[in-house]
Amino acid sequence: MVAGPYDLMLFDAAGLPTGNLAKVMANMAAVEIWPAPARSGLIEAAAAHLKRLLEKLPSGEPKVSRPESKTVRVRATRLTSPNDGRHVPGG
């Protein structure tokens, strides 16, 4: 389990999603599918559905698959598109 100042706490110790997962999904959707707004009800329903699925797993079965602990560094890259700058033609 990841712990530290950069842990977003998307999942609890049992591997079930926390309320933070829906918040992160909403933020990601706002970036990925802008200008179409993400519906918060749909995102919250998806997170709740995931939690129900994980809770149904047999008690002896791990709820999440955890890779070996390794440090991974990710470099952010800015992607550009024809609508970069949030200008919508005709808007």
LOMARTOR-373423 format. One record per residue: residue in three letters; x, y, z of N, C-alpha, C in turn; chain. Coordinates in steps of 0.001 Angstrom, whole numbers. Layout:
# LOMARTOR-373423
   gumar       n.x       n.y       n.z      ca.x      ca.y      ca.z       c.x       c.y       c.z   fikol
     ALA         X         Y         Z         X         Y         Z         X         Y         Z       A
...
This chain:
# LOMARTOR-373423
   gumar       n.x       n.y       n.z      ca.x      ca.y      ca.z       c.x       c.y       c.z   fikol
     MET       843     -1170         0         0         0         0       893      1239         0       A
     VAL       516      2201      -774      1274      3448      -859       908      4320       329       A
     ALA      1896      4904       927      1649      5850      2012      2640      6989      1851       A
     GLY      2193      8159      2140      3084      9297      2026      2325     10535      1631       A
     PRO      3038     11633      1445      2384     12903      1157      1686     12939      -205       A
     TYR      2032     12030     -1119      1431     12045     -2449       344     10994     -2614       A
     ASP        19     10274     -1554     -1027      9261     -1604     -2383      9963     -1663       A
     LEU     -3139      9718     -2701     -4450     10347     -2855     -5534      9625     -2065       A
     MET     -5180      8496     -1458     -6107      7699      -654     -7378      7388     -1439       A
     LEU     -7197      6834     -2632     -8323      6464     -3480     -8998      5191     -2990       A
     PHE     -8231      4339     -2302     -8749      3074     -1787     -8376      2958      -315       A
     ASP     -9250      2305       466     -8958      2122      1885     -8064       902      2093       A
     ALA     -7771       580      3347     -6867      -530      3666     -7406     -1870      3174       A
     ALA     -8722     -2001      3041     -9330     -3241      2560     -9362     -3308      1038       A
     GLY     -8922     -2242       370     -8914     -2219     -1088    -10192     -1692     -1703       A
     LEU    -11078     -1137      -883    -12337      -586     -1389    -12168       894     -1701       A
     PRO    -12863      1385     -2737    -12718      2794     -3115    -13258      3734     -2039       A
     THR    -12580      4858     -1883    -13036      5894      -953    -13746      6982     -1759       A
     GLY    -14264      7977     -1077    -14906      9096     -1755    -13949      9874     -2643       A
     ASN    -12657      9756     -2378    -11669     10467     -3196    -11616      9935     -4621       A
     LEU    -11969      8662     -4825    -11912      8095     -6169    -12859      8841     -7108       A
     ALA    -14079      9102     -6666    -15043      9822     -7506    -14551     11234     -7818       A
     LYS    -13908     11882     -6850    -13385     13233     -7081    -12295     13224     -8150       A
     VAL    -11401     12237     -8062    -10322     12137     -9049    -10892     11809    -10420       A
     MET    -11879     10908    -10465    -12500     10558    -11747    -13159     11783    -12378       A
     ALA    -13815     12601    -11570    -14460     13815    -12085    -13422     14786    -12637       A
     ASN    -12314     14951    -11928    -11259     15848    -12407    -10634     15332    -13695       A
     MET    -10407     14030    -13770     -9830     13449    -14984    -10789     13610    -16161       A
     ALA    -12075     13379    -15922    -13060     13508    -16993    -13136     14945    -17485       A
     ALA    -13019     15904    -16582    -13073     17314    -16974    -11931     17664    -17913       A
     VAL    -10788     17036    -17726     -9633     17291    -18587     -9753     16512    -19889       A
     GLU    -10152     15249    -19794    -10153     14364    -20955    -11277     14643    -21948       A
     ILE    -12464     14983    -21457    -13601     15117    -22378    -14148     16536    -22446       A
     TRP    -13367     17505    -21987    -13801     18894    -22076    -14102     19211    -23522       A
     PRO    -15089     19919    -23909    -15990     20746    -23129    -17255     20034    -22648       A
     ALA    -17415     18743    -22935    -18587     18018    -22444    -18424     17783    -20941       A
     PRO    -19311     18322    -20132    -19150     18155    -18688    -19461     16725    -18247       A
     ALA    -18693     16233    -17309    -18949     14909    -16743    -20068     15045    -15718       A
     ARG    -20995     14117    -15749    -22097     14154    -14789    -21641     13502    -13489       A
     SER    -21710     14253    -12402    -21237     13736    -11116    -22021     12506    -10685       A
     GLY    -23309     12443    -10997    -24113     11272    -10636    -23603     10005    -11291       A
     LEU    -23195     10113    -12550    -22664      8959    -13272    -21336      8507    -12664       A
     ILE    -20486      9453    -12332    -19189      9125    -11734    -19374      8485    -10366       A
     GLU    -20239      9055     -9538    -20477      8491     -8210    -21098      7106     -8305       A
     ALA    -21982      6889     -9285    -22584      5568     -9476    -21531      4544     -9885       A
     ALA    -20582      4949    -10727    -19514      4034    -11149    -18636      3649     -9966       A
     ALA    -18283      4608     -9122    -17461      4315     -7941    -18224      3413     -6968       A
     ALA    -19513      3662     -6785    -20325      2827     -5892    -20456      1408     -6447       A
     HIS    -20606      1295     -7759    -20700       -26     -8399    -19402      -805     -8203       A
     LEU    -18265      -153     -8377    -16976      -799     -8150    -16882     -1298     -6715       A
     LYS    -17303      -483     -5769    -17249      -882     -4360    -18115     -2111     -4119       A
     ARG    -19326     -2141     -4685    -20204     -3308     -4510    -19577     -4563     -5101       A
     LEU    -18965     -4435     -6281    -18311     -5588     -6903    -17177     -6117     -6034       A
     LEU    -16373     -5226     -5496    -15248     -5634     -4664    -15710     -6261     -3357       A
     GLU    -16804     -5774     -2802    -17323     -6323     -1550    -17870     -7734     -1734       A
     LYS    -18263     -8104     -2945    -18833     -9430     -3211    -17783    -10521     -3356       A
     LEU    -16515    -10145     -3470    -15464    -11149     -3624    -15392    -12021     -2381       A
     PRO    -15085    -13323     -2549    -14931    -14196     -1376    -13892    -13622      -420       A
     SER    -14105    -13849       867    -13248    -13218      1879    -11782    -13610      1770       A
     GLY    -11471    -14805      1283    -10081    -15218      1174     -9383    -14690       -58       A
     GLU    -10136    -14148      -982     -9573    -13670     -2250     -9127    -12221     -2106       A
     PRO     -7944    -11878     -2596     -7513    -10478     -2485     -8433     -9567     -3285       A
     LYS     -8724     -8412     -2729     -9622     -7472     -3396     -8933     -6724     -4517       A
     VAL     -7657     -6530     -4392     -6913     -5843     -5442     -5615     -6580     -5697       A
     SER     -5159     -6495     -6902     -3878     -7079     -7258     -2818     -6022     -7029       A
     ARG     -1861     -6318     -6193      -811     -5343     -5891       498     -5790     -6514       A
     PRO      1083     -4958     -7350      2388     -5295     -7926      3468     -5208     -6855       A
     GLU      4604     -5788     -7159      5734     -5671     -6244      6040     -4195     -6031       A
     SER      6472     -3872     -4835      6771     -2482     -4514      8000     -2015     -5285       A
     LYS      7805     -1034     -6135      8894      -444     -6904      8651      1055     -6977       A
     THR      9701      1796     -7033      9573      3239     -7204      9452      3530     -8689       A
     VAL      8413      4235     -9042      8180      4580    -10441      8130      6092    -10551       A
     ARG      8882      6624    -11457      8861      8067    -11694      8117      8317    -13004       A
     VAL      7199      9240    -12954      6400      9567    -14125      6659     11017    -14487       A
     ARG      6923     11262    -15755      7145     12624    -16217      5892     13091    -16951       A
     ALA      5357     14200    -16534      4168     14744    -17180      4551     15353    -18519       A
     THR      3716     15104    -19500      3922     15655    -20829      2666     16418    -21216       A
     ARG      2827     17614    -21694      1675     18413    -22108      1306     18030    -23529       A
     LEU        60     17643    -23692      -434     17295    -25015     -1177     18490    -25589       A
     THR     -1015     18716    -26867     -1729     19821    -27501     -2739     19260    -28484       A
     SER     -3742     20030    -28742     -4776     19627    -29691     -5235     20876    -30435       A
     PRO     -6049     20698    -31484     -6561     21874    -32202     -7342     22814    -31288       A
     ASN     -7934     22276    -30216     -8707     23109    -29296     -7898     23508    -28073       A
     ASP     -6573     23368    -28136     -5739     23754    -27007     -5978     25228    -26711       A
     GLY     -6068     25575    -25475     -6364     26952    -25095     -7840     27143    -24829       A
     ARG     -8586     26056    -24921    -10014     26051    -24582    -10865     26934    -25483       A
     HIS    -10405     27201    -26702    -11221     27972    -27644    -12090     27006    -28437       A
     VAL    -13373     27239    -28407    -14298     26401    -29154    -14758     27186    -30372       A
     PRO    -14526     26649    -31581    -14959     27368    -32787    -16442     27715    -32719       A
     GLY    -16768     28937    -33068    -18160     29385    -33047    -18621     29800    -31657       A
     GLY    -17730     29698    -30652    -18122     29995    -29263    -17748     31365    -28829       A
